[in-house]
Amino acid sequence: MTEFTVLDLKRMLETSAGDAGVDWTDVTTLGTSFEEIGYDSIALLELSALVQREYGIRIPDDTLAELPTPGTVIEYLNRRAAEV
């Protein structure tokens, strides 16, 4: 897998949970909680399922709960991809 980017995350969130009107070009978005930008825990579970289908990377539910921002999800996925 090539590096997982903010554009990948944007596409996957919009596919799985719809467009929340997030300004993904604003660098502060990466450090803002998913809840604050309009994505709830169900959206994150749907994101997790889509990541597993497309990239073969499983995000355990307890780990997902520890990834509160887009930036932490991107870092986690890139770290996991490097392990494979």
N, CA, C and O atoms as a Maestro MAE file, in Angstrom:
{
 s_m_m2io_version
 :::
 2.0.0
}

f_m_ct {
 s_m_title
 :::
 protein
 m_atom[336] {
  # First column is atom index #
  i_m_mmod_type
  r_m_x_coord
  r_m_y_coord
  r_m_z_coord
  i_m_residue_number
  s_m_chain_name
  s_m_pdb_residue_name
  s_m_pdb_atom_name
  i_m_atomic_number
  :::
  1 25 0.849 -1.180 0.000 1 A "MET " " N  " 7
  2 3 0.000 0.000 0.000 1 A "MET " " CA " 6
  3 2 0.888 1.235 0.000 1 A "MET " " C  " 6
  4 15 1.868 1.308 0.742 1 A "MET " " O  " 8
  5 25 0.542 2.193 -0.829 2 A "THR " " N  " 7
  6 3 1.231 3.468 -0.790 2 A "THR " " CA " 6
  7 2 0.759 4.226 0.441 2 A "THR " " C  " 6
  8 15 -0.143 3.772 1.145 2 A "THR " " O  " 8
  9 25 1.349 5.353 0.697 3 A "GLU " " N  " 7
  10 3 0.994 6.118 1.893 3 A "GLU " " CA " 6
  11 2 -0.487 6.499 1.891 3 A "GLU " " C  " 6
  12 15 -1.023 6.965 0.886 3 A "GLU " " O  " 8
  13 25 -1.123 6.293 3.023 4 A "PHE " " N  " 7
  14 3 -2.515 6.678 3.222 4 A "PHE " " CA " 6
  15 2 -2.535 8.174 3.507 4 A "PHE " " C  " 6
  16 15 -1.855 8.639 4.422 4 A "PHE " " O  " 8
  17 25 -3.309 8.933 2.732 5 A "THR " " N  " 7
  18 3 -3.294 10.389 2.837 5 A "THR " " CA " 6
  19 2 -4.631 10.940 3.324 5 A "THR " " C  " 6
  20 15 -5.607 10.206 3.477 5 A "THR " " O  " 8
  21 25 -4.649 12.226 3.557 6 A "VAL " " N  " 7
  22 3 -5.879 12.898 3.960 6 A "VAL " " CA " 6
  23 2 -6.939 12.769 2.861 6 A "VAL " " C  " 6
  24 15 -8.132 12.695 3.156 6 A "VAL " " O  " 8
  25 25 -6.513 12.742 1.612 7 A "LEU " " N  " 7
  26 3 -7.476 12.582 0.517 7 A "LEU " " CA " 6
  27 2 -8.104 11.195 0.531 7 A "LEU " " C  " 6
  28 15 -9.283 11.042 0.209 7 A "LEU " " O  " 8
  29 25 -7.316 10.178 0.905 8 A "ASP " " N  " 7
  30 3 -7.868 8.829 1.046 8 A "ASP " " CA " 6
  31 2 -8.905 8.801 2.164 8 A "ASP " " C  " 6
  32 15 -9.986 8.234 2.008 8 A "ASP " " O  " 8
  33 25 -8.563 9.418 3.288 9 A "LEU " " N  " 7
  34 3 -9.490 9.457 4.422 9 A "LEU " " CA " 6
  35 2 -10.769 10.201 4.050 9 A "LEU " " C  " 6
  36 15 -11.869 9.743 4.360 9 A "LEU " " O  " 8
  37 25 -10.628 11.333 3.393 10 A "LYS " " N  " 7
  38 3 -11.789 12.119 2.947 10 A "LYS " " CA " 6
  39 2 -12.696 11.265 2.067 10 A "LYS " " C  " 6
  40 15 -13.905 11.206 2.291 10 A "LYS " " O  " 8
  41 25 -12.118 10.607 1.075 11 A "ARG " " N  " 7
  42 3 -12.901 9.782 0.155 11 A "ARG " " CA " 6
  43 2 -13.631 8.673 0.901 11 A "ARG " " C  " 6
  44 15 -14.811 8.418 0.656 11 A "ARG " " O  " 8
  45 25 -12.922 8.020 1.808 12 A "MET " " N  " 7
  46 3 -13.517 6.894 2.523 12 A "MET " " CA " 6
  47 2 -14.617 7.345 3.485 12 A "MET " " C  " 6
  48 15 -15.654 6.689 3.590 12 A "MET " " O  " 8
  49 25 -14.400 8.447 4.179 13 A "LEU " " N  " 7
  50 3 -15.440 8.954 5.083 13 A "LEU " " CA " 6
  51 2 -16.673 9.390 4.299 13 A "LEU " " C  " 6
  52 15 -17.802 9.105 4.701 13 A "LEU " " O  " 8
  53 25 -16.459 10.075 3.192 14 A "GLU " " N  " 7
  54 3 -17.601 10.525 2.401 14 A "GLU " " CA " 6
  55 2 -18.336 9.349 1.773 14 A "GLU " " C  " 6
  56 15 -19.557 9.394 1.616 14 A "GLU " " O  " 8
  57 25 -17.604 8.294 1.413 15 A "THR " " N  " 7
  58 3 -18.230 7.093 0.858 15 A "THR " " CA " 6
  59 2 -19.041 6.364 1.916 15 A "THR " " C  " 6
  60 15 -20.168 5.937 1.665 15 A "THR " " O  " 8
  61 25 -18.458 6.225 3.101 16 A "SER " " N  " 7
  62 3 -19.110 5.418 4.133 16 A "SER " " CA " 6
  63 2 -20.130 6.189 4.959 16 A "SER " " C  " 6
  64 15 -21.105 5.605 5.432 16 A "SER " " O  " 8
  65 25 -19.923 7.493 5.141 17 A "ALA " " N  " 7
  66 3 -20.788 8.226 6.065 17 A "ALA " " CA " 6
  67 2 -21.341 9.533 5.511 17 A "ALA " " C  " 6
  68 15 -22.079 10.232 6.206 17 A "ALA " " O  " 8
  69 25 -21.003 9.869 4.291 18 A "GLY " " N  " 7
  70 3 -21.513 11.103 3.709 18 A "GLY " " CA " 6
  71 2 -20.578 12.282 3.929 18 A "GLY " " C  " 6
  72 15 -19.628 12.208 4.709 18 A "GLY " " O  " 8
  73 25 -20.864 13.352 3.236 19 A "ASP " " N  " 7
  74 3 -20.054 14.562 3.308 19 A "ASP " " CA " 6
  75 2 -20.528 15.416 4.478 19 A "ASP " " C  " 6
  76 15 -21.671 15.871 4.503 19 A "ASP " " O  " 8
  77 25 -19.642 15.628 5.443 20 A "ALA " " N  " 7
  78 3 -19.993 16.438 6.614 20 A "ALA " " CA " 6
  79 2 -19.622 17.906 6.417 20 A "ALA " " C  " 6
  80 15 -19.718 18.703 7.350 20 A "ALA " " O  " 8
  81 25 -19.202 18.262 5.207 21 A "GLY " " N  " 7
  82 3 -18.850 19.648 4.935 21 A "GLY " " CA " 6
  83 2 -17.516 20.061 5.531 21 A "GLY " " C  " 6
  84 15 -17.310 21.231 5.851 21 A "GLY " " O  " 8
  85 25 -16.612 19.105 5.680 22 A "VAL " " N  " 7
  86 3 -15.309 19.361 6.296 22 A "VAL " " CA " 6
  87 2 -14.379 20.040 5.299 22 A "VAL " " C  " 6
  88 15 -14.332 19.659 4.129 22 A "VAL " " O  " 8
  89 25 -13.642 21.043 5.761 23 A "ASP " " N  " 7
  90 3 -12.608 21.674 4.940 23 A "ASP " " CA " 6
  91 2 -11.317 20.890 5.130 23 A "ASP " " C  " 6
  92 15 -10.543 21.167 6.046 23 A "ASP " " O  " 8
  93 25 -11.091 19.914 4.264 24 A "TRP " " N  " 7
  94 3 -9.925 19.037 4.393 24 A "TRP " " CA " 6
  95 2 -8.631 19.742 4.013 24 A "TRP " " C  " 6
  96 15 -7.552 19.193 4.239 24 A "TRP " " O  " 8
  97 25 -8.704 20.954 3.438 25 A "THR " " N  " 7
  98 3 -7.482 21.686 3.109 25 A "THR " " CA " 6
  99 2 -6.954 22.454 4.318 25 A "THR " " C  " 6
  100 15 -5.815 22.921 4.304 25 A "THR " " O  " 8
  101 25 -7.757 22.585 5.347 26 A "ASP " " N  " 7
  102 3 -7.354 23.268 6.579 26 A "ASP " " CA " 6
  103 2 -6.553 22.289 7.434 26 A "ASP " " C  " 6
  104 15 -7.092 21.285 7.901 26 A "ASP " " O  " 8
  105 25 -5.273 22.579 7.640 27 A "VAL " " N  " 7
  106 3 -4.408 21.646 8.370 27 A "VAL " " CA " 6
  107 2 -4.868 21.409 9.803 27 A "VAL " " C  " 6
  108 15 -4.529 20.379 10.385 27 A "VAL " " O  " 8
  109 25 -5.622 22.321 10.383 28 A "THR " " N  " 7
  110 3 -6.091 22.104 11.753 28 A "THR " " CA " 6
  111 2 -7.126 20.992 11.822 28 A "THR " " C  " 6
  112 15 -7.374 20.437 12.893 28 A "THR " " O  " 8
  113 25 -7.734 20.663 10.683 29 A "THR " " N  " 7
  114 3 -8.721 19.582 10.644 29 A "THR " " CA " 6
  115 2 -8.109 18.269 11.106 29 A "THR " " C  " 6
  116 15 -8.781 17.475 11.765 29 A "THR " " O  " 8
  117 25 -6.851 18.028 10.773 30 A "LEU " " N  " 7
  118 3 -6.205 16.768 11.145 30 A "LEU " " CA " 6
  119 2 -6.140 16.575 12.654 30 A "LEU " " C  " 6
  120 15 -6.107 15.441 13.131 30 A "LEU " " O  " 8
  121 25 -6.122 17.663 13.404 31 A "GLY " " N  " 7
  122 3 -6.054 17.579 14.854 31 A "GLY " " CA " 6
  123 2 -7.384 17.799 15.557 31 A "GLY " " C  " 6
  124 15 -7.439 17.840 16.786 31 A "GLY " " O  " 8
  125 25 -8.445 17.938 14.794 32 A "THR " " N  " 7
  126 3 -9.776 18.168 15.348 32 A "THR " " CA " 6
  127 2 -10.499 16.837 15.504 32 A "THR " " C  " 6
  128 15 -10.397 15.969 14.637 32 A "THR " " O  " 8
  129 25 -11.220 16.673 16.592 33 A "SER " " N  " 7
  130 3 -11.899 15.392 16.827 33 A "SER " " CA " 6
  131 2 -12.939 15.129 15.742 33 A "SER " " C  " 6
  132 15 -13.533 16.050 15.181 33 A "SER " " O  " 8
  133 25 -13.138 13.836 15.467 34 A "PHE " " N  " 7
  134 3 -14.146 13.452 14.484 34 A "PHE " " CA " 6
  135 2 -15.514 13.997 14.870 34 A "PHE " " C  " 6
  136 15 -16.280 14.434 14.011 34 A "PHE " " O  " 8
  137 25 -15.814 13.970 16.148 35 A "GLU " " N  " 7
  138 3 -17.106 14.467 16.617 35 A "GLU " " CA " 6
  139 2 -17.280 15.943 16.260 35 A "GLU " " C  " 6
  140 15 -18.349 16.358 15.812 35 A "GLU " " O  " 8
  141 25 -16.221 16.730 16.462 36 A "GLU " " N  " 7
  142 3 -16.292 18.164 16.176 36 A "GLU " " CA " 6
  143 2 -16.462 18.458 14.690 36 A "GLU " " C  " 6
  144 15 -17.046 19.478 14.326 36 A "GLU " " O  " 8
  145 25 -15.958 17.574 13.828 37 A "ILE " " N  " 7
  146 3 -16.093 17.829 12.389 37 A "ILE " " CA " 6
  147 2 -17.307 17.131 11.781 37 A "ILE " " C  " 6
  148 15 -17.522 17.190 10.570 37 A "ILE " " O  " 8
  149 25 -18.103 16.467 12.628 38 A "GLY " " N  " 7
  150 3 -19.378 15.946 12.161 38 A "GLY " " CA " 6
  151 2 -19.472 14.459 11.909 38 A "GLY " " C  " 6
  152 15 -20.432 14.002 11.289 38 A "GLY " " O  " 8
  153 25 -18.491 13.685 12.379 39 A "TYR " " N  " 7
  154 3 -18.553 12.232 12.202 39 A "TYR " " CA " 6
  155 2 -18.659 11.555 13.562 39 A "TYR " " C  " 6
  156 15 -17.829 11.779 14.444 39 A "TYR " " O  " 8
  157 25 -19.693 10.722 13.725 40 A "ASP " " N  " 7
  158 3 -19.920 10.039 14.995 40 A "ASP " " CA " 6
  159 2 -19.264 8.659 15.004 40 A "ASP " " C  " 6
  160 15 -18.588 8.276 14.049 40 A "ASP " " O  " 8
  161 25 -19.470 7.924 16.085 41 A "SER " " N  " 7
  162 3 -18.831 6.615 16.243 41 A "SER " " CA " 6
  163 2 -19.308 5.616 15.188 41 A "SER " " C  " 6
  164 15 -18.544 4.739 14.784 41 A "SER " " O  " 8
  165 25 -20.529 5.732 14.748 42 A "ILE " " N  " 7
  166 3 -21.024 4.827 13.702 42 A "ILE " " CA " 6
  167 2 -20.300 5.104 12.387 42 A "ILE " " C  " 6
  168 15 -19.957 4.173 11.658 42 A "ILE " " O  " 8
  169 25 -20.070 6.366 12.086 43 A "ALA " " N  " 7
  170 3 -19.315 6.717 10.878 43 A "ALA " " CA " 6
  171 2 -17.914 6.123 10.932 43 A "ALA " " C  " 6
  172 15 -17.388 5.666 9.917 43 A "ALA " " O  " 8
  173 25 -17.311 6.131 12.119 44 A "LEU " " N  " 7
  174 3 -15.963 5.580 12.259 44 A "LEU " " CA " 6
  175 2 -15.960 4.069 12.120 44 A "LEU " " C  " 6
  176 15 -15.017 3.502 11.569 44 A "LEU " " O  " 8
  177 25 -17.001 3.407 12.609 45 A "LEU " " N  " 7
  178 3 -17.106 1.956 12.414 45 A "LEU " " CA " 6
  179 2 -17.257 1.629 10.931 45 A "LEU " " C  " 6
  180 15 -16.681 0.657 10.443 45 A "LEU " " O  " 8
  181 25 -18.022 2.431 10.226 46 A "GLU " " N  " 7
  182 3 -18.178 2.234 8.786 46 A "GLU " " CA " 6
  183 2 -16.860 2.497 8.066 46 A "GLU " " C  " 6
  184 15 -16.512 1.783 7.125 46 A "GLU " " O  " 8
  185 25 -16.132 3.509 8.499 47 A "LEU " " N  " 7
  186 3 -14.807 3.784 7.943 47 A "LEU " " CA " 6
  187 2 -13.888 2.592 8.161 47 A "LEU " " C  " 6
  188 15 -13.184 2.167 7.245 47 A "LEU " " O  " 8
  189 25 -13.895 2.057 9.367 48 A "SER " " N  " 7
  190 3 -13.053 0.910 9.703 48 A "SER " " CA " 6
  191 2 -13.348 -0.282 8.794 48 A "SER " " C  " 6
  192 15 -12.428 -0.945 8.315 48 A "SER " " O  " 8
  193 25 -14.619 -0.549 8.560 49 A "ALA " " N  " 7
  194 3 -15.008 -1.662 7.685 49 A "ALA " " CA " 6
  195 2 -14.534 -1.421 6.256 49 A "ALA " " C  " 6
  196 15 -14.078 -2.349 5.588 49 A "ALA " " O  " 8
  197 25 -14.636 -0.197 5.789 50 A "LEU " " N  " 7
  198 3 -14.200 0.136 4.436 50 A "LEU " " CA " 6
  199 2 -12.684 0.022 4.305 50 A "LEU " " C  " 6
  200 15 -12.183 -0.468 3.293 50 A "LEU " " O  " 8
  201 25 -11.959 0.466 5.314 51 A "VAL " " N  " 7
  202 3 -10.494 0.336 5.312 51 A "VAL " " CA " 6
  203 2 -10.106 -1.133 5.224 51 A "VAL " " C  " 6
  204 15 -9.203 -1.497 4.470 51 A "VAL " " O  " 8
  205 25 -10.779 -1.968 5.985 52 A "GLN " " N  " 7
  206 3 -10.458 -3.396 5.959 52 A "GLN " " CA " 6
  207 2 -10.751 -3.992 4.581 52 A "GLN " " C  " 6
  208 15 -9.964 -4.790 4.072 52 A "GLN " " O  " 8
  209 25 -11.864 -3.616 3.984 53 A "ARG " " N  " 7
  210 3 -12.203 -4.142 2.648 53 A "ARG " " CA " 6
  211 2 -11.209 -3.678 1.589 53 A "ARG " " C  " 6
  212 15 -10.757 -4.474 0.766 53 A "ARG " " O  " 8
  213 25 -10.869 -2.394 1.609 54 A "GLU " " N  " 7
  214 3 -10.023 -1.841 0.550 54 A "GLU " " CA " 6
  215 2 -8.535 -2.087 0.752 54 A "GLU " " C  " 6
  216 15 -7.802 -2.297 -0.214 54 A "GLU " " O  " 8
  217 25 -8.084 -2.060 2.007 55 A "TYR " " N  " 7
  218 3 -6.649 -2.138 2.269 55 A "TYR " " CA " 6
  219 2 -6.230 -3.382 3.036 55 A "TYR " " C  " 6
  220 15 -5.038 -3.659 3.167 55 A "TYR " " O  " 8
  221 25 -7.198 -4.130 3.540 56 A "GLY " " N  " 7
  222 3 -6.868 -5.330 4.302 56 A "GLY " " CA " 6
  223 2 -6.293 -5.039 5.677 56 A "GLY " " C  " 6
  224 15 -5.685 -5.912 6.296 56 A "GLY " " O  " 8
  225 25 -6.481 -3.823 6.156 57 A "ILE " " N  " 7
  226 3 -5.989 -3.437 7.484 57 A "ILE " " CA " 6
  227 2 -7.183 -3.366 8.426 57 A "ILE " " C  " 6
  228 15 -8.114 -2.587 8.223 57 A "ILE " " O  " 8
  229 25 -7.133 -4.193 9.455 58 A "ARG " " N  " 7
  230 3 -8.208 -4.208 10.447 58 A "ARG " " CA " 6
  231 2 -7.891 -3.198 11.547 58 A "ARG " " C  " 6
  232 15 -6.769 -3.152 12.052 58 A "ARG " " O  " 8
  233 25 -8.872 -2.402 11.908 59 A "ILE " " N  " 7
  234 3 -8.738 -1.492 13.047 59 A "ILE " " CA " 6
  235 2 -9.651 -2.038 14.136 59 A "ILE " " C  " 6
  236 15 -10.870 -1.895 14.043 59 A "ILE " " O  " 8
  237 25 -9.082 -2.664 15.169 60 A "PRO " " N  " 7
  238 3 -9.918 -3.186 16.255 60 A "PRO " " CA " 6
  239 2 -10.748 -2.059 16.885 60 A "PRO " " C  " 6
  240 15 -10.308 -0.911 16.945 60 A "PRO " " O  " 8
  241 25 -11.948 -2.404 17.350 61 A "ASP " " N  " 7
  242 3 -12.845 -1.394 17.921 61 A "ASP " " CA " 6
  243 2 -12.199 -0.620 19.064 61 A "ASP " " C  " 6
  244 15 -12.372 0.595 19.162 61 A "ASP " " O  " 8
  245 25 -11.447 -1.316 19.939 62 A "ASP " " N  " 7
  246 3 -10.819 -0.609 21.058 62 A "ASP " " CA " 6
  247 2 -9.736 0.348 20.564 62 A "ASP " " C  " 6
  248 15 -9.525 1.404 21.161 62 A "ASP " " O  " 8
  249 25 -9.052 -0.009 19.490 63 A "THR " " N  " 7
  250 3 -8.051 0.881 18.905 63 A "THR " " CA " 6
  251 2 -8.734 2.070 18.248 63 A "THR " " C  " 6
  252 15 -8.272 3.204 18.375 63 A "THR " " O  " 8
  253 25 -9.824 1.816 17.550 64 A "LEU " " N  " 7
  254 3 -10.560 2.890 16.887 64 A "LEU " " CA " 6
  255 2 -10.985 3.957 17.890 64 A "LEU " " C  " 6
  256 15 -10.959 5.150 17.585 64 A "LEU " " O  " 8
  257 25 -11.373 3.531 19.072 65 A "ALA " " N  " 7
  258 3 -11.778 4.471 20.124 65 A "ALA " " CA " 6
  259 2 -10.614 5.342 20.591 65 A "ALA " " C  " 6
  260 15 -10.826 6.420 21.147 65 A "ALA " " O  " 8
  261 25 -9.388 4.875 20.364 66 A "GLU " " N  " 7
  262 3 -8.195 5.625 20.772 66 A "GLU " " CA " 6
  263 2 -7.643 6.499 19.647 66 A "GLU " " C  " 6
  264 15 -6.573 7.092 19.790 66 A "GLU " " O  " 8
  265 25 -8.360 6.582 18.540 67 A "LEU " " N  " 7
  266 3 -7.947 7.392 17.394 67 A "LEU " " CA " 6
  267 2 -8.978 8.504 17.197 67 A "LEU " " C  " 6
  268 15 -9.859 8.393 16.344 67 A "LEU " " O  " 8
  269 25 -8.868 9.578 17.988 68 A "PRO " " N  " 7
  270 3 -9.933 10.580 18.020 68 A "PRO " " CA " 6
  271 2 -9.946 11.597 16.878 68 A "PRO " " C  " 6
  272 15 -10.922 12.329 16.713 68 A "PRO " " O  " 8
  273 25 -8.867 11.649 16.090 69 A "THR " " N  " 7
  274 3 -8.779 12.680 15.055 69 A "THR " " CA " 6
  275 2 -8.394 12.074 13.706 69 A "THR " " C  " 6
  276 15 -7.874 10.960 13.651 69 A "THR " " O  " 8
  277 25 -8.646 12.796 12.632 70 A "PRO " " N  " 7
  278 3 -8.206 12.314 11.325 70 A "PRO " " CA " 6
  279 2 -6.696 12.054 11.274 70 A "PRO " " C  " 6
  280 15 -6.249 11.075 10.678 70 A "PRO " " O  " 8
  281 25 -5.931 12.925 11.895 71 A "GLY " " N  " 7
  282 3 -4.477 12.751 11.892 71 A "GLY " " CA " 6
  283 2 -4.036 11.465 12.558 71 A "GLY " " C  " 6
  284 15 -3.117 10.802 12.078 71 A "GLY " " O  " 8
  285 25 -4.683 11.101 13.665 72 A "THR " " N  " 7
  286 3 -4.289 9.867 14.352 72 A "THR " " CA " 6
  287 2 -4.673 8.637 13.542 72 A "THR " " C  " 6
  288 15 -3.964 7.631 13.578 72 A "THR " " O  " 8
  289 25 -5.779 8.698 12.814 73 A "VAL " " N  " 7
  290 3 -6.169 7.569 11.958 73 A "VAL " " CA " 6
  291 2 -5.167 7.409 10.818 73 A "VAL " " C  " 6
  292 15 -4.739 6.294 10.523 73 A "VAL " " O  " 8
  293 25 -4.795 8.502 10.186 74 A "ILE " " N  " 7
  294 3 -3.827 8.444 9.086 74 A "ILE " " CA " 6
  295 2 -2.496 7.883 9.578 74 A "ILE " " C  " 6
  296 15 -1.911 7.018 8.927 74 A "ILE " " O  " 8
  297 25 -2.015 8.368 10.723 75 A "GLU " " N  " 7
  298 3 -0.759 7.857 11.286 75 A "GLU " " CA " 6
  299 2 -0.853 6.365 11.578 75 A "GLU " " C  " 6
  300 15 0.067 5.612 11.260 75 A "GLU " " O  " 8
  301 25 -1.951 5.937 12.176 76 A "TYR " " N  " 7
  302 3 -2.142 4.526 12.511 76 A "TYR " " CA " 6
  303 2 -2.116 3.665 11.250 76 A "TYR " " C  " 6
  304 15 -1.426 2.646 11.207 76 A "TYR " " O  " 8
  305 25 -2.859 4.067 10.232 77 A "LEU " " N  " 7
  306 3 -2.926 3.267 9.007 77 A "LEU " " CA " 6
  307 2 -1.573 3.196 8.304 77 A "LEU " " C  " 6
  308 15 -1.202 2.144 7.783 77 A "LEU " " O  " 8
  309 25 -0.843 4.289 8.284 78 A "ASN " " N  " 7
  310 3 0.485 4.263 7.661 78 A "ASN " " CA " 6
  311 2 1.458 3.397 8.457 78 A "ASN " " C  " 6
  312 15 2.288 2.700 7.874 78 A "ASN " " O  " 8
  313 25 1.361 3.439 9.768 79 A "ARG " " N  " 7
  314 3 2.210 2.588 10.613 79 A "ARG " " CA " 6
  315 2 1.881 1.112 10.384 79 A "ARG " " C  " 6
  316 15 2.784 0.289 10.235 79 A "ARG " " O  " 8
  317 25 0.606 0.784 10.357 80 A "ARG " " N  " 7
  318 3 0.182 -0.607 10.120 80 A "ARG " " CA " 6
  319 2 0.591 -1.083 8.730 80 A "ARG " " C  " 6
  320 15 1.024 -2.224 8.568 80 A "ARG " " O  " 8
  321 25 0.457 -0.221 7.732 81 A "ALA " " N  " 7
  322 3 0.832 -0.593 6.362 81 A "ALA " " CA " 6
  323 2 2.324 -0.889 6.269 81 A "ALA " " C  " 6
  324 15 2.739 -1.773 5.519 81 A "ALA " " O  " 8
  325 25 3.124 -0.159 7.023 82 A "ALA " " N  " 7
  326 3 4.575 -0.373 7.009 82 A "ALA " " CA " 6
  327 2 4.948 -1.703 7.649 82 A "ALA " " C  " 6
  328 15 5.996 -2.267 7.335 82 A "ALA " " O  " 8
  329 25 4.103 -2.209 8.540 83 A "GLU " " N  " 7
  330 3 4.366 -3.481 9.218 83 A "GLU " " CA " 6
  331 2 4.103 -4.676 8.315 83 A "GLU " " C  " 6
  332 15 4.651 -5.755 8.540 83 A "GLU " " O  " 8
  333 25 3.284 -4.498 7.312 84 A "VAL " " N  " 7
  334 3 2.872 -5.616 6.448 84 A "VAL " " CA " 6
  335 2 3.940 -5.947 5.434 84 A "VAL " " C  " 6
  336 15 3.764 -6.860 4.627 84 A "VAL " " O  " 8
  :::
 }
 m_bond[335] {
  # First column is bond index #
  i_m_from
  i_m_to
  i_m_order
  :::
  1 1 2 1
  2 2 3 1
  3 3 4 2
  4 3 5 1
  5 5 6 1
  6 6 7 1
  7 7 8 2
  8 7 9 1
  9 9 10 1
  10 10 11 1
  11 11 12 2
  12 11 13 1
  13 13 14 1
  14 14 15 1
  15 15 16 2
  16 15 17 1
  17 17 18 1
  18 18 19 1
  19 19 20 2
  20 19 21 1
  21 21 22 1
  22 22 23 1
  23 23 24 2
  24 23 25 1
  25 25 26 1
  26 26 27 1
  27 27 28 2
  28 27 29 1
  29 29 30 1
  30 30 31 1
  31 31 32 2
  32 31 33 1
  33 33 34 1
  34 34 35 1
  35 35 36 2
  36 35 37 1
  37 37 38 1
  38 38 39 1
  39 39 40 2
  40 39 41 1
  41 41 42 1
  42 42 43 1
  43 43 44 2
  44 43 45 1
  45 45 46 1
  46 46 47 1
  47 47 48 2
  48 47 49 1
  49 49 50 1
  50 50 51 1
  51 51 52 2
  52 51 53 1
  53 53 54 1
  54 54 55 1
  55 55 56 2
  56 55 57 1
  57 57 58 1
  58 58 59 1
  59 59 60 2
  60 59 61 1
  61 61 62 1
  62 62 63 1
  63 63 64 2
  64 63 65 1
  65 65 66 1
  66 66 67 1
  67 67 68 2
  68 67 69 1
  69 69 70 1
  70 70 71 1
  71 71 72 2
  72 71 73 1
  73 73 74 1
  74 74 75 1
  75 75 76 2
  76 75 77 1
  77 77 78 1
  78 78 79 1
  79 79 80 2
  80 79 81 1
  81 81 82 1
  82 82 83 1
  83 83 84 2
  84 83 85 1
  85 85 86 1
  86 86 87 1
  87 87 88 2
  88 87 89 1
  89 89 90 1
  90 90 91 1
  91 91 92 2
  92 91 93 1
  93 93 94 1
  94 94 95 1
  95 95 96 2
  96 95 97 1
  97 97 98 1
  98 98 99 1
  99 99 100 2
  100 99 101 1
  101 101 102 1
  102 102 103 1
  103 103 104 2
  104 103 105 1
  105 105 106 1
  106 106 107 1
  107 107 108 2
  108 107 109 1
  109 109 110 1
  110 110 111 1
  111 111 112 2
  112 111 113 1
  113 113 114 1
  114 114 115 1
  115 115 116 2
  116 115 117 1
  117 117 118 1
  118 118 119 1
  119 119 120 2
  120 119 121 1
  121 121 122 1
  122 122 123 1
  123 123 124 2
  124 123 125 1
  125 125 126 1
  126 126 127 1
  127 127 128 2
  128 127 129 1
  129 129 130 1
  130 130 131 1
  131 131 132 2
  132 131 133 1
  133 133 134 1
  134 134 135 1
  135 135 136 2
  136 135 137 1
  137 137 138 1
  138 138 139 1
  139 139 140 2
  140 139 141 1
  141 141 142 1
  142 142 143 1
  143 143 144 2
  144 143 145 1
  145 145 146 1
  146 146 147 1
  147 147 148 2
  148 147 149 1
  149 149 150 1
  150 150 151 1
  151 151 152 2
  152 151 153 1
  153 153 154 1
  154 154 155 1
  155 155 156 2
  156 155 157 1
  157 157 158 1
  158 158 159 1
  159 159 160 2
  160 159 161 1
  161 161 162 1
  162 162 163 1
  163 163 164 2
  164 163 165 1
  165 165 166 1
  166 166 167 1
  167 167 168 2
  168 167 169 1
  169 169 170 1
  170 170 171 1
  171 171 172 2
  172 171 173 1
  173 173 174 1
  174 174 175 1
  175 175 176 2
  176 175 177 1
  177 177 178 1
  178 178 179 1
  179 179 180 2
  180 179 181 1
  181 181 182 1
  182 182 183 1
  183 183 184 2
  184 183 185 1
  185 185 186 1
  186 186 187 1
  187 187 188 2
  188 187 189 1
  189 189 190 1
  190 190 191 1
  191 191 192 2
  192 191 193 1
  193 193 194 1
  194 194 195 1
  195 195 196 2
  196 195 197 1
  197 197 198 1
  198 198 199 1
  199 199 200 2
  200 199 201 1
  201 201 202 1
  202 202 203 1
  203 203 204 2
  204 203 205 1
  205 205 206 1
  206 206 207 1
  207 207 208 2
  208 207 209 1
  209 209 210 1
  210 210 211 1
  211 211 212 2
  212 211 213 1
  213 213 214 1
  214 214 215 1
  215 215 216 2
  216 215 217 1
  217 217 218 1
  218 218 219 1
  219 219 220 2
  220 219 221 1
  221 221 222 1
  222 222 223 1
  223 223 224 2
  224 223 225 1
  225 225 226 1
  226 226 227 1
  227 227 228 2
  228 227 229 1
  229 229 230 1
  230 230 231 1
  231 231 232 2
  232 231 233 1
  233 233 234 1
  234 234 235 1
  235 235 236 2
  236 235 237 1
  237 237 238 1
  238 238 239 1
  239 239 240 2
  240 239 241 1
  241 241 242 1
  242 242 243 1
  243 243 244 2
  244 243 245 1
  245 245 246 1
  246 246 247 1
  247 247 248 2
  248 247 249 1
  249 249 250 1
  250 250 251 1
  251 251 252 2
  252 251 253 1
  253 253 254 1
  254 254 255 1
  255 255 256 2
  256 255 257 1
  257 257 258 1
  258 258 259 1
  259 259 260 2
  260 259 261 1
  261 261 262 1
  262 262 263 1
  263 263 264 2
  264 263 265 1
  265 265 266 1
  266 266 267 1
  267 267 268 2
  268 267 269 1
  269 269 270 1
  270 270 271 1
  271 271 272 2
  272 271 273 1
  273 273 274 1
  274 274 275 1
  275 275 276 2
  276 275 277 1
  277 277 278 1
  278 278 279 1
  279 279 280 2
  280 279 281 1
  281 281 282 1
  282 282 283 1
  283 283 284 2
  284 283 285 1
  285 285 286 1
  286 286 287 1
  287 287 288 2
  288 287 289 1
  289 289 290 1
  290 290 291 1
  291 291 292 2
  292 291 293 1
  293 293 294 1
  294 294 295 1
  295 295 296 2
  296 295 297 1
  297 297 298 1
  298 298 299 1
  299 299 300 2
  300 299 301 1
  301 301 302 1
  302 302 303 1
  303 303 304 2
  304 303 305 1
  305 305 306 1
  306 306 307 1
  307 307 308 2
  308 307 309 1
  309 309 310 1
  310 310 311 1
  311 311 312 2
  312 311 313 1
  313 313 314 1
  314 314 315 1
  315 315 316 2
  316 315 317 1
  317 317 318 1
  318 318 319 1
  319 319 320 2
  320 319 321 1
  321 321 322 1
  322 322 323 1
  323 323 324 2
  324 323 325 1
  325 325 326 1
  326 326 327 1
  327 327 328 2
  328 327 329 1
  329 329 330 1
  330 330 331 1
  331 331 332 2
  332 331 333 1
  333 333 334 1
  334 334 335 1
  335 335 336 2
  :::
 }
}
